[in-house]
Amino acid sequence: MAKTAIAYKEKMKEMSVLSLLCSCLYPETRKNLVGEFQVAGMEVKPINKRASGQAFEVILKPPSPVSDAAHCVTSPPKKDVSLEDIQKKLEAAEDRRRSQEAQVLRVLAEKREHERDVVMKAMEENSNFSKMAEEKLTMKMEQIKENRQAYLASIMERLQEKERHAQVVRRNKELREELTA
């Protein structure tokens, strides 16, 4: 399949774009082009079934053995590898592996340190929040206690005022009774 595609590309390079356009515009030159393509290793058959324009069927002939050799890519010659070269490459690979492991360990250590810092900060914020909440609660309780004592003192003051008023009323009543009696 790849060889067929390569042969097709070669043949298309040989074909002039101008001659292809001329064949579409001038049908009399198309017969000459068909003859040229057959010589070049291609067979072109006109198809008259299209209503919108002209159509062609291009049939490629199998590639020649000469073109196969031209497209064969040879690998570069292998150089001799010594035992020392192999050992150096293995040592270099081991060093790279160790370096990568060390890098991964550094990254993990940094992540653990960051997590530890985050946890410590969260604990500190929680502790500060607890202290602030406790202080607020203590202040609120003290305020409630002071308000209660003030309320009780005002009730006692009113009660004593009523008691004094009651004594004054009783004395006035006794004085009236003594005066009327």
Salt bridges, closest charged atoms under 4 A:
GLU10 OE2 - HIS71 NE2 2.05
GLU94 OE2 - ARG97 NH2 2.08
GLU94 OE2 - ARG98 NE 3.79
ASP95 OD1 - ARG98 NH1 3.26
GLU101 OE2 - ARG97 NH1 2.35
GLU113 OE1 - ARG116 NH1 2.73
GLU157 OE2 - ARG164 NH2 3.68
GLU161 OE1 - ARG164 NH2 3.64
GLU163 OE2 - ARG170 NH2 3.95
